[in-house]
Every structure is written in structure tokens, then in C-alpha cells.
Amino acid sequence: MPELPEVEVIARGLDASVTGRTIESVEVPGLTRLSEPEETLVPKVLGRTITRVWRRAKVLLMGLDNGSTLAFHLKMTGRVVHGPRRAAEKHDRILFRLDDGSLLSFADMRKFGYVRCFAAGELDCWDFLCKAGPEPLETSAEVLAERVTGRNCAIKALLLNQSVVAGVGNIYADESLFRAGINPETRGSKVGRKQAVTLFTELQAVLEQAIAENGSSISDYVNSHGDAGAFQNSFNVYGRKGQACRRCGETLRAVTVAGRTSTFCPKCQRRR
């Protein structure tokens, strides 16, 4: 699933390329089950001009000139790509044809993602985003540390909990825990404040690096122009179970935390 860096890269790319463009026509090959129905979605966006594109948590947001907002949740295999006009392809769910002759497409092979349009003021009441925790790149490591210390839950589970901190998924949780030297099964109550600050400082560094490297492309993710990311080449632990730790040479192991595979170095990340 695209995480914060991937959605941020897409948002920045689209903000630069589609802001100021008007949606001339809409084609709907087949929206996903959780998407807003075609009969209500299309009238809300037709003829509207895109004013900006941004991200909140793992959701891609697109402002329109009447104050409404298009929200895309990419889930596992969703893609939002801006490029030349073309015919609809197999996994396209909705196509927005813009006034400069270009095409903004939302495709989703596994159909878990969705697109919805919120009228002015409705986005602030959307329960999904209301429950999202603070943004890790807009909040100090000290403030984020206070949200996990003292809690009787595995630190990896806390990082994945979107109400604790927004936008972090399996990749960046594993990578930041490795850099901070914390075992993913360690309880929040066993992580001291100083180490928790280190963890979130490392998380911020990992996220910034991933954004600079265009995100991580493992299977389906591409940016707003259809290009793959490169941060997967910098993984220290994620997806490397059984390989040697880049820091100490120990064989990396994996455990299941909060239903997700967590890869770690048993020497660099001793459990407390």
C-alpha cells in the first residue's frame, strides 16, 4: 500500500501539473465498490477547475474551485496519473479529461481504492480523516514521542496505528525502528522518552529521504507521471528477511506484529 512518501510525491507532482486545469469531461469505465457512485460524483466535478493538490495521512486530496474536494484513497494498487489523453485501459476506474488536452486517470487493479467528492466544509467532518493522528513531518519528534511512551502495546503496532501518527505503514515503520535500534515487539512502556524521540527523528529522516527518492516501488506504485520510485534500493530491513544486516552482518529475522510482517536485526534491535 502506498504510504505517506508515495502519496506525498504524487500530490506534489499533480499540484505542479494539474492546478489551474478544468475538468472538461469524465469517463467512468467502472468505479470501485467504495467509491462514490458515478451519478453523484460526475456532476460534482464536471466543469470544475482544480485549485490545488495535497495530502493528508495516506489520502490524496484535490481542491476544486467551488470549495469541494476530490479525495482518492489508493489502498493497495491504486494509481493517479496525469499524462496525454488515451483510450480507457483494463484497470481504469475513472478518467478526467482536462482543458489542455491531458488526462488524469485513477486506476486500481484490485479495486480496494476509492474516489469521493466532498462538498465545501464536508471534508472537515469526514470521520476517516478526523480520526487520523498528527502528521509526522509537521509535528516535532518530542510531541510524537509523548504519543507512544507509557503505552502497553508493541511499538510497531503504535507506529501503524493511524490515530497515533498519520501516514506510516509497514515499510517506514520497519526502517525507522531499525535506524533507532528498537525491536518492533518492544512495548511502548519500555521505550524511554529519549529513545522515542530518536525513533521519531529517524522516522522523519526516513520519510524525507523516501520522498526525495520518489517513494518506494515494490509492485504497483508509480508517481503522478507514471515513473517508479527508488527508495526500495535503500531498504535496510524491509523485505530482507534471511539476508545479512547491512550494519552488523547478523541474519535478519521476521515476526508478526499487529498482523503485519516485521523484519528486524536481532543484534541491532534487541527486545526489551
Backbone bond lengths (Angstrom), bond angles and torsions (degrees), N, CA, C in turn:
res aa  C-N    CA-C-N  psi(-1)  N-CA   C-N-CA  omega(-1)  CA-C   N-CA-C  phi
1 M - - - 1.461 - - 1.528 109.85 -
2 P 1.339 117.80 130.10 1.463 119.04 174.60 1.521 110.62 -55.73
3 E 1.325 115.71 133.86 1.455 121.04 -179.84 1.529 108.77 -107.17
4 L 1.321 116.32 -168.52 1.458 121.09 -175.19 1.540 112.96 -49.46
5 P 1.348 120.01 -51.11 1.472 118.62 -176.93 1.526 113.51 -60.14
6 E 1.330 116.45 -41.34 1.455 119.46 -178.32 1.530 111.18 -65.21
7 V 1.323 116.87 -45.79 1.465 120.09 -179.90 1.531 110.40 -67.30
8 E 1.328 116.76 -36.39 1.465 120.35 177.37 1.528 111.18 -63.67
9 V 1.316 117.17 -41.82 1.470 121.22 178.30 1.532 110.16 -62.25
10 I 1.326 116.20 -44.17 1.466 119.80 178.59 1.520 110.36 -62.67
11 A 1.328 116.66 -44.67 1.465 120.68 -178.55 1.522 111.48 -61.17
12 R 1.315 116.99 -45.10 1.467 120.06 -179.96 1.522 111.36 -63.86
13 G 1.333 116.02 -41.21 1.459 119.44 179.51 1.513 112.16 -64.50
14 L 1.332 116.64 -44.41 1.459 120.29 -179.70 1.514 112.02 -69.63
15 D 1.332 117.40 -36.80 1.457 120.18 179.28 1.523 110.40 -59.32
16 A 1.333 115.53 -35.46 1.466 119.96 -179.91 1.528 112.50 -77.77
17 S 1.334 117.24 -26.87 1.470 118.56 -171.64 1.530 115.45 -106.69
18 V 1.331 119.10 -23.72 1.472 118.67 -176.62 1.529 113.78 -115.65
19 T 1.320 118.34 -10.15 1.464 119.35 177.49 1.533 110.18 -60.18
20 G 1.328 116.04 129.35 1.462 121.12 -177.83 1.515 113.83 94.02
21 R 1.327 116.66 -9.47 1.460 120.75 179.14 1.532 110.06 -86.74
22 T 1.343 116.04 147.30 1.457 122.57 -178.93 1.523 110.14 -106.60
23 I 1.324 116.40 139.45 1.465 121.71 179.60 1.526 108.21 -81.72
24 E 1.354 116.11 108.24 1.470 121.68 -176.20 1.519 112.50 -83.20
25 S 1.313 116.34 -39.00 1.461 120.01 -178.98 1.518 109.31 -153.26
26 V 1.327 115.98 160.59 1.460 122.05 -178.10 1.516 109.32 -134.00
27 E 1.328 115.80 132.24 1.463 121.68 174.69 1.525 107.82 -117.33
28 V 1.325 115.71 135.39 1.466 120.05 -176.56 1.524 110.28 -122.55
29 P 1.339 117.41 89.07 1.466 120.33 178.39 1.524 113.22 -63.43
30 G 1.338 117.96 -30.03 1.461 119.72 -179.69 1.515 111.78 164.92
31 L 1.324 117.04 96.01 1.458 120.78 -178.37 1.523 111.40 -69.37
32 T 1.323 115.79 156.07 1.458 121.16 179.33 1.531 109.57 -75.33
33 R 1.318 115.98 164.69 1.463 122.11 -174.15 1.528 112.84 -59.43
34 L 1.336 117.32 -37.27 1.463 120.80 -176.42 1.528 113.22 -87.65
35 S 1.337 116.88 -4.44 1.465 120.22 179.02 1.522 110.64 -72.92
36 E 1.330 114.92 159.69 1.465 119.63 172.82 1.526 108.55 -66.50
37 P 1.325 119.59 141.89 1.468 121.14 -179.45 1.525 112.61 -60.32
38 E 1.319 115.38 148.08 1.461 121.99 -178.58 1.524 111.94 -55.10
39 E 1.326 117.47 -41.08 1.462 120.43 -173.52 1.527 113.29 -66.48
40 T 1.327 117.85 -22.86 1.469 119.34 175.92 1.529 112.16 -101.99
41 L 1.330 117.24 -30.16 1.465 120.93 -177.33 1.523 112.25 -71.10
42 V 1.312 117.53 -49.80 1.467 121.32 -173.44 1.536 112.61 -60.27
43 P 1.354 119.99 -46.98 1.472 118.45 179.06 1.531 113.69 -60.46
44 K 1.320 117.26 -26.99 1.466 120.30 -178.96 1.527 112.66 -72.17
45 V 1.342 117.24 -26.76 1.468 119.94 -173.26 1.522 113.64 -108.75
46 L 1.312 117.89 -20.74 1.465 120.94 -175.77 1.527 110.84 -63.02
47 G 1.330 115.95 125.89 1.453 121.79 179.45 1.520 114.71 82.70
48 R 1.297 117.32 -0.73 1.465 121.95 -179.02 1.524 110.60 -85.84
49 T 1.335 115.93 147.63 1.462 122.68 178.63 1.526 109.48 -100.42
50 I 1.326 116.01 136.31 1.463 122.03 179.79 1.528 108.63 -78.24
51 T 1.314 116.72 126.43 1.465 120.85 -176.29 1.526 113.39 -100.69
52 R 1.304 117.86 -30.74 1.460 121.80 176.31 1.514 109.88 -169.45
53 V 1.341 116.12 163.73 1.465 122.22 176.96 1.520 107.71 -133.52
54 W 1.326 116.04 132.63 1.460 119.94 179.87 1.515 109.83 -149.05
55 R 1.336 116.29 -176.85 1.458 122.35 -177.55 1.523 110.08 -129.15
56 R 1.337 116.10 145.49 1.465 122.61 167.62 1.527 106.36 -136.93
57 A 1.337 116.27 123.54 1.466 121.34 -174.39 1.538 107.57 57.72
58 K 1.333 117.69 -125.65 1.466 120.73 178.48 1.528 111.49 -104.78
59 V 1.331 116.68 18.62 1.465 121.35 -176.31 1.524 110.50 -104.49
60 L 1.328 116.75 133.16 1.455 123.86 176.70 1.520 108.26 -90.21
61 L 1.332 117.41 127.32 1.456 122.03 -174.81 1.529 110.58 -120.91
62 M 1.324 115.66 138.29 1.462 121.30 -176.55 1.528 108.51 -131.29
63 G 1.325 117.12 111.25 1.452 121.11 -179.29 1.514 112.06 -78.70
64 L 1.336 117.16 143.35 1.456 123.07 178.29 1.525 110.03 -117.34
65 D 1.328 116.26 160.93 1.467 120.27 -169.25 1.520 115.19 -70.09
66 N 1.320 118.51 -7.94 1.470 120.60 175.79 1.521 111.77 -99.53
67 G 1.346 116.54 10.72 1.450 120.91 178.61 1.511 114.62 90.54
68 S 1.332 117.35 -5.81 1.457 120.31 178.15 1.531 110.23 -80.69
69 T 1.331 116.09 167.43 1.468 121.17 -176.44 1.523 110.60 -137.04
70 L 1.316 115.88 127.28 1.467 121.44 170.96 1.521 107.85 -84.70
71 A 1.324 117.02 130.28 1.462 121.68 179.16 1.520 109.28 -119.54
72 F 1.325 115.53 126.57 1.465 121.82 177.22 1.525 108.64 -114.54
73 H 1.319 117.13 124.88 1.466 120.61 171.02 1.525 106.08 -110.75
74 L 1.327 116.06 115.83 1.460 120.88 -172.08 1.519 113.51 -78.94
75 K 1.344 117.10 -21.00 1.466 121.08 -179.25 1.530 110.32 51.93
76 M 1.356 118.85 -125.28 1.465 120.54 -172.82 1.523 113.81 -88.47
77 T 1.325 117.28 -43.41 1.476 119.41 -170.60 1.529 113.18 -128.72
78 G 1.329 117.99 15.97 1.456 119.65 -179.06 1.521 112.92 -72.55
79 R 1.320 115.12 147.81 1.467 121.82 177.44 1.524 109.24 -138.08
80 V 1.323 116.71 137.06 1.463 121.58 170.91 1.523 106.11 -122.27
81 V 1.336 115.64 114.49 1.464 121.05 -172.61 1.530 109.58 -129.02
82 H 1.324 116.01 137.85 1.462 122.54 176.54 1.517 108.55 -111.16
83 G 1.327 116.70 127.41 1.459 120.01 -179.02 1.517 111.56 -168.00
84 P 1.326 117.66 -164.90 1.465 121.55 -179.82 1.530 111.44 -64.06
85 R 1.315 115.72 153.62 1.464 119.38 177.37 1.522 110.52 -64.68
86 R 1.317 115.20 146.16 1.466 122.64 -179.26 1.515 107.79 -156.36
87 A 1.323 115.19 170.78 1.455 120.24 175.80 1.529 109.34 -75.83
88 A 1.311 116.21 157.58 1.455 120.65 177.87 1.521 110.65 -61.61
89 E 1.331 115.37 141.62 1.460 121.45 178.65 1.522 110.26 -111.46
90 K 1.330 116.03 173.98 1.465 122.47 -169.44 1.521 114.51 -51.53
91 H 1.340 118.22 -45.93 1.461 120.60 -172.78 1.521 113.86 -100.43
92 D 1.334 117.81 9.03 1.463 120.79 177.21 1.526 110.23 -66.59
93 R 1.341 116.16 137.10 1.468 120.89 179.35 1.522 111.33 -109.65
94 I 1.343 117.01 -34.89 1.461 120.93 175.74 1.525 108.10 -156.35
95 L 1.335 116.18 140.31 1.463 122.92 -178.53 1.522 109.03 -123.40
96 F 1.331 116.16 126.83 1.459 121.90 177.96 1.527 107.79 -107.77
97 R 1.321 117.21 114.70 1.463 120.54 178.01 1.523 107.99 -91.64
98 L 1.347 115.34 125.27 1.464 121.02 -172.73 1.524 111.57 -99.59
99 D 1.348 116.18 165.44 1.469 121.61 -172.12 1.512 114.49 -71.06
100 D 1.345 117.64 -11.43 1.462 118.61 178.11 1.527 111.59 -97.13
101 G 1.326 117.01 11.20 1.459 121.09 178.80 1.515 114.41 89.11
102 S 1.324 116.87 2.04 1.464 120.20 -179.40 1.526 111.47 -93.35
103 L 1.332 115.36 176.17 1.461 121.84 -176.19 1.517 110.45 -132.03
104 L 1.317 115.77 132.36 1.460 121.93 172.72 1.522 106.46 -110.06
105 S 1.334 116.40 118.69 1.461 119.96 -174.45 1.517 111.95 -119.13
106 F 1.333 114.93 142.82 1.462 121.83 171.04 1.520 106.34 -115.24
107 A 1.341 115.77 115.67 1.461 122.04 179.16 1.517 109.06 -119.86
108 D 1.311 116.15 149.95 1.462 120.09 -179.76 1.525 109.33 -157.13
109 M 1.318 116.26 106.42 1.464 121.49 -175.89 1.519 111.98 -63.63
110 R 1.346 117.86 -44.99 1.461 120.82 -174.07 1.531 113.86 -93.95
111 K 1.319 116.92 -3.11 1.466 123.22 172.42 1.529 114.64 64.88
112 F 1.342 117.57 25.83 1.461 119.83 176.62 1.535 111.96 -91.03
113 G 1.322 116.93 -21.08 1.454 121.34 -179.59 1.522 111.12 -78.58
114 Y 1.340 115.34 174.81 1.457 117.55 179.73 1.521 111.23 -159.45
115 V 1.341 114.48 164.02 1.467 122.30 175.79 1.524 107.91 -131.69
116 R 1.338 116.21 137.04 1.454 122.18 178.64 1.520 108.76 -141.01
117 C 1.314 116.35 155.71 1.460 120.70 177.11 1.523 108.72 -120.05
118 F 1.336 115.38 124.12 1.459 121.89 179.92 1.523 109.69 -104.56
119 A 1.316 116.63 132.94 1.458 120.90 176.60 1.524 109.37 -68.70
120 A 1.321 116.17 166.38 1.465 120.74 -179.75 1.521 110.64 -53.26
121 G 1.334 116.41 126.80 1.448 121.76 179.09 1.511 115.07 90.79
122 E 1.335 117.92 -20.12 1.466 120.62 -177.12 1.517 113.21 -72.93
123 L 1.327 117.15 -31.24 1.462 119.89 -177.22 1.520 111.18 -60.83
124 D 1.318 116.81 -36.28 1.459 120.95 -179.39 1.524 112.49 -66.47
125 C 1.326 116.28 -16.48 1.473 120.95 -179.24 1.526 111.69 -105.43
126 W 1.327 117.36 1.54 1.469 120.13 -178.91 1.523 108.57 -68.28
127 D 1.301 116.25 116.67 1.461 122.10 -174.53 1.521 111.70 -55.49
128 F 1.319 117.38 -38.00 1.461 121.97 -177.84 1.527 111.64 -57.73
129 L 1.322 116.81 -46.90 1.463 119.93 -179.54 1.517 112.72 -82.78
130 C 1.318 116.73 -26.43 1.473 119.31 177.49 1.523 110.80 -62.85
131 K 1.327 116.83 -31.39 1.460 121.42 -178.77 1.532 113.01 -85.31
132 A 1.330 117.37 -9.71 1.466 120.35 -177.75 1.521 111.02 -69.45
133 G 1.317 116.15 139.41 1.456 122.08 179.66 1.516 112.07 -74.55
134 P 1.321 117.28 -173.47 1.471 120.92 -178.87 1.522 112.61 -67.78
135 E 1.313 114.96 153.60 1.461 121.13 177.43 1.536 109.62 -74.65
136 P 1.317 119.05 126.39 1.460 121.06 -176.09 1.519 114.87 -66.67
137 L 1.334 117.83 -22.59 1.462 120.04 178.90 1.524 112.15 -93.97
138 E 1.324 116.69 -1.62 1.464 120.81 179.59 1.528 111.54 -119.58
139 T 1.322 116.09 6.76 1.461 122.28 -176.47 1.517 108.77 -129.40
140 S 1.311 117.98 140.57 1.460 120.45 -178.15 1.515 111.24 -67.31
141 A 1.331 115.74 151.13 1.463 121.05 177.40 1.521 110.75 -60.22
142 E 1.331 116.67 -32.99 1.467 120.73 179.74 1.524 111.53 -65.37
143 V 1.325 116.84 -42.06 1.466 120.81 179.08 1.530 110.32 -68.41
144 L 1.317 117.14 -41.74 1.461 120.78 178.93 1.525 111.12 -64.30
145 A 1.326 116.34 -37.12 1.467 120.68 -179.75 1.524 110.92 -59.55
146 E 1.320 116.85 -36.91 1.466 120.81 -178.97 1.523 112.07 -64.69
147 R 1.337 117.39 -19.93 1.457 121.06 -176.79 1.532 112.74 -82.74
148 V 1.330 117.24 -10.28 1.469 119.22 -178.15 1.523 113.51 -119.82
149 T 1.309 118.16 -28.93 1.454 119.75 -177.71 1.531 110.31 -67.30
150 G 1.309 115.35 139.95 1.452 120.89 178.93 1.509 114.70 85.25
151 R 1.338 118.34 -3.14 1.454 120.33 -177.87 1.531 110.68 -92.70
152 N 1.317 116.69 137.14 1.457 122.21 -175.85 1.528 110.85 -89.10
153 C 1.306 114.36 63.05 1.465 121.47 -177.59 1.523 107.59 -149.54
154 A 1.329 117.10 149.80 1.465 120.30 179.75 1.525 110.05 -58.63
155 I 1.315 116.37 137.08 1.467 120.99 -177.34 1.524 111.67 -59.79
156 K 1.337 117.73 -34.91 1.468 120.15 178.16 1.531 109.88 -64.05
157 A 1.343 116.57 -41.97 1.465 120.08 178.20 1.520 111.13 -62.52
158 L 1.321 117.52 -36.77 1.460 121.30 178.89 1.520 111.36 -66.01
159 L 1.325 116.61 -39.54 1.463 120.23 178.54 1.527 111.57 -65.63
160 L 1.335 116.26 -33.22 1.459 120.71 -178.93 1.524 112.28 -81.75
161 N 1.329 116.95 -15.34 1.455 121.80 -178.97 1.530 108.90 -74.89
162 Q 1.329 116.28 111.01 1.461 120.44 -174.15 1.522 113.82 -67.71
163 S 1.339 117.38 -15.30 1.457 119.59 175.59 1.528 111.72 -83.67
164 V 1.334 116.90 -15.40 1.466 121.67 177.25 1.520 110.13 -85.74
165 V 1.316 116.05 -49.42 1.466 122.31 176.85 1.527 106.74 -149.52
166 A 1.313 117.35 136.41 1.461 121.48 -172.15 1.525 112.72 -87.11
167 G 1.331 115.20 142.48 1.457 120.81 167.01 1.506 117.59 90.21
168 V 1.345 117.97 -7.65 1.469 120.34 -176.04 1.518 109.88 -90.55
169 G 1.327 116.34 132.92 1.457 122.26 176.89 1.508 110.60 -123.35
170 N 1.314 116.08 -161.99 1.461 121.71 -171.68 1.523 113.74 -61.36
171 I 1.316 116.48 -42.96 1.474 120.35 -176.32 1.524 110.98 -60.25
172 Y 1.320 116.06 -55.53 1.464 119.90 -170.84 1.525 112.17 -79.09
173 A 1.336 117.23 -21.38 1.461 119.75 171.51 1.528 109.46 -67.51
174 D 1.332 117.24 -48.50 1.468 120.47 179.59 1.519 111.67 -60.89
175 E 1.314 116.28 -44.99 1.465 120.00 -176.07 1.527 112.08 -67.33
176 S 1.326 117.56 -39.83 1.469 119.54 -179.80 1.519 111.29 -72.63
177 L 1.327 118.47 -36.85 1.468 121.14 176.64 1.522 110.69 -62.94
178 F 1.318 116.93 -39.07 1.466 119.86 177.25 1.521 110.57 -63.37
179 R 1.316 117.07 -47.73 1.462 120.58 -177.54 1.534 111.58 -63.39
180 A 1.338 115.42 -30.24 1.468 119.30 179.86 1.522 112.25 -88.22
181 G 1.339 117.77 -7.82 1.455 121.24 179.37 1.521 113.84 72.34
182 I 1.333 117.04 33.03 1.462 121.96 -177.85 1.523 110.05 -113.60
183 N 1.324 117.03 131.07 1.448 121.75 176.63 1.528 109.46 -70.34
184 P 1.326 118.37 137.28 1.473 120.44 -176.07 1.520 113.97 -63.01
185 E 1.350 118.00 -22.58 1.465 121.06 -179.30 1.531 113.50 -88.47
186 T 1.317 117.10 -6.78 1.466 120.47 179.48 1.528 110.61 -61.19
187 R 1.318 117.06 132.34 1.460 121.15 178.36 1.524 110.81 -68.92
188 G 1.310 115.48 147.33 1.459 119.12 177.00 1.514 111.69 -56.79
189 S 1.336 116.12 -33.57 1.458 120.93 -179.71 1.522 112.74 -68.77
190 K 1.333 116.59 -16.56 1.465 121.10 178.89 1.528 112.22 -97.12
191 V 1.311 115.79 -4.00 1.467 120.75 178.01 1.530 107.50 -95.18
192 G 1.301 116.49 115.55 1.458 120.06 179.11 1.513 111.85 -68.17
193 R 1.325 116.12 162.89 1.464 119.58 -177.59 1.523 111.83 -60.89
194 K 1.336 116.98 -41.59 1.456 119.80 -179.29 1.517 111.11 -61.96
195 Q 1.339 117.03 -42.81 1.459 120.08 179.82 1.524 111.16 -70.15
196 A 1.334 116.79 -33.69 1.461 120.11 177.52 1.528 110.63 -65.74
197 V 1.325 117.12 -39.20 1.466 120.54 175.90 1.524 109.86 -62.72
198 T 1.335 116.27 -41.45 1.472 120.25 176.76 1.518 110.42 -60.38
199 L 1.336 116.71 -42.85 1.464 120.94 -179.82 1.526 111.04 -57.86
200 F 1.309 117.00 -48.73 1.465 118.89 -176.54 1.526 112.14 -75.15
201 T 1.318 116.97 -25.89 1.464 119.51 172.35 1.522 109.48 -65.37
202 E 1.337 116.38 -42.55 1.456 120.92 178.07 1.532 111.09 -68.44
203 L 1.333 116.51 -38.46 1.465 119.47 177.24 1.521 110.25 -59.62
204 Q 1.314 117.30 -44.82 1.462 120.46 179.23 1.526 111.25 -61.95
205 A 1.330 116.35 -39.61 1.470 120.33 178.93 1.525 111.06 -66.22
206 V 1.331 116.31 -40.95 1.469 120.85 179.04 1.525 110.50 -63.63
207 L 1.323 116.62 -45.36 1.462 120.71 -179.55 1.523 111.33 -63.09
208 E 1.330 116.95 -43.56 1.473 120.60 179.20 1.518 111.01 -63.71
209 Q 1.332 116.85 -41.17 1.464 119.85 178.88 1.520 110.61 -64.85
210 A 1.344 116.50 -42.69 1.462 120.10 -179.49 1.526 111.16 -63.03
211 I 1.328 117.16 -40.44 1.462 120.28 177.42 1.529 110.01 -62.89
212 A 1.338 116.39 -43.40 1.466 120.51 179.66 1.518 111.89 -63.01
213 E 1.347 116.55 -28.58 1.456 121.16 -179.11 1.523 112.13 -98.62
214 N 1.340 116.27 17.93 1.462 121.92 171.91 1.517 113.22 73.10
215 G 1.350 118.04 20.17 1.451 120.73 178.46 1.517 112.79 85.02
216 S 1.339 114.84 -175.80 1.468 121.30 -178.77 1.523 110.00 -112.71
217 S 1.325 116.63 123.81 1.462 121.28 176.85 1.525 108.80 -107.94
218 I 1.336 115.31 107.46 1.456 120.58 178.51 1.524 109.89 -105.54
219 S 1.334 116.15 -39.80 1.465 119.06 177.72 1.530 111.43 -138.89
220 D 1.346 117.43 -66.97 1.462 119.69 -169.71 1.525 115.93 -107.13
221 Y 1.324 118.24 -19.04 1.463 119.12 -171.60 1.527 113.29 -67.09
222 V 1.334 114.48 133.14 1.465 122.77 167.76 1.523 106.73 -138.27
223 N 1.334 116.26 159.60 1.463 118.94 179.66 1.520 110.86 -81.04
224 S 1.320 116.88 -170.12 1.463 121.12 -174.48 1.520 113.87 -66.40
225 H 1.328 116.97 -13.77 1.469 120.57 178.70 1.521 111.67 -109.37
226 G 1.343 116.55 8.25 1.453 120.54 176.66 1.516 114.92 87.15
227 D 1.343 117.33 11.85 1.464 121.08 -178.80 1.533 110.83 -95.81
228 A 1.332 115.97 146.33 1.459 121.56 -179.62 1.528 110.87 -78.51
229 G 1.335 115.20 158.92 1.455 121.09 175.60 1.513 111.10 -87.44
230 A 1.351 116.33 177.11 1.463 120.74 -176.43 1.524 113.69 -130.19
231 F 1.351 118.25 -3.31 1.464 118.46 -174.78 1.526 112.56 -66.17
232 Q 1.327 117.94 -21.59 1.462 119.94 177.89 1.525 111.66 -58.40
233 N 1.314 117.52 -23.06 1.460 121.17 177.67 1.532 112.21 -74.52
234 S 1.340 115.91 -10.78 1.463 121.02 -178.90 1.525 112.96 -106.39
235 F 1.332 117.70 4.83 1.460 120.01 -178.72 1.526 110.65 -59.98
236 N 1.318 115.95 131.85 1.464 120.72 172.87 1.521 111.80 -90.53
237 V 1.342 116.72 -37.97 1.458 119.37 -176.40 1.526 113.82 -130.83
238 Y 1.315 118.60 -38.14 1.462 120.43 -173.37 1.533 111.40 -55.30
239 G 1.343 115.32 126.09 1.458 120.76 178.22 1.514 115.17 72.41
240 R 1.346 117.93 10.34 1.464 120.94 -175.16 1.530 112.95 -112.79
241 K 1.317 118.07 22.75 1.469 121.39 177.62 1.530 110.78 -50.74
242 G 1.346 115.51 133.84 1.457 120.89 178.88 1.519 114.17 87.98
243 Q 1.318 117.01 -10.84 1.460 120.86 177.80 1.526 110.02 -93.37
244 A 1.316 116.24 169.25 1.462 120.88 -178.16 1.519 111.12 -78.55
245 C 1.326 115.95 139.82 1.462 121.35 174.89 1.522 108.56 -63.12
246 R 1.315 116.28 132.98 1.467 120.73 -178.79 1.528 111.41 -68.73
247 R 1.328 117.12 -18.37 1.456 121.06 -177.32 1.532 112.49 -92.82
248 C 1.349 117.18 -45.10 1.469 119.67 -173.23 1.517 114.73 -123.28
249 G 1.325 117.70 -11.81 1.455 120.46 178.76 1.514 114.73 90.69
250 E 1.331 118.61 -8.32 1.463 122.38 178.73 1.533 109.74 -64.84
251 T 1.323 117.02 150.41 1.454 120.88 178.55 1.524 110.17 -72.70
252 L 1.317 116.80 128.00 1.454 121.51 -179.40 1.524 110.77 -72.56
253 R 1.316 115.76 141.94 1.457 122.38 179.52 1.528 110.02 -117.43
254 A 1.339 114.97 171.82 1.460 119.70 178.02 1.522 109.93 -139.49
255 V 1.322 115.98 142.19 1.462 123.47 173.99 1.526 107.32 -132.06
256 T 1.311 115.92 166.27 1.464 120.19 176.82 1.523 109.31 -101.66
257 V 1.322 116.11 122.21 1.466 122.44 177.93 1.523 107.78 -128.06
258 A 1.319 116.67 127.66 1.466 121.87 -179.16 1.525 111.58 53.91
259 G 1.334 115.30 35.73 1.452 120.76 178.01 1.513 115.36 77.46
260 R 1.325 117.16 5.84 1.462 120.82 -178.14 1.525 110.34 -120.04
261 T 1.320 116.13 144.97 1.456 121.19 175.98 1.521 109.35 -69.29
262 S 1.326 115.90 129.73 1.467 121.36 -178.19 1.525 108.63 -122.85
263 T 1.304 116.67 114.45 1.455 121.42 -178.93 1.522 109.38 -96.82
264 F 1.338 115.65 137.65 1.464 120.05 -175.28 1.518 109.98 -154.48
265 C 1.333 115.59 167.85 1.451 121.98 175.62 1.527 107.69 -101.08
266 P 1.340 118.46 120.10 1.466 120.32 -177.74 1.530 113.36 -66.36
267 K 1.313 118.05 -18.50 1.461 121.28 179.34 1.529 111.04 -91.25
268 C 1.316 117.09 -45.70 1.464 120.29 -179.05 1.526 112.92 -78.41
269 Q 1.330 116.88 -20.99 1.456 121.37 -177.06 1.533 109.89 -127.67
270 R 1.307 115.77 67.56 1.467 120.26 -179.02 1.526 110.14 -69.26
271 R 1.339 115.40 141.57 1.471 119.81 -179.39 1.520 110.25 -78.44
272 R 1.310 115.94 138.25 1.460 121.48 176.97 1.514 110.59 -100.33
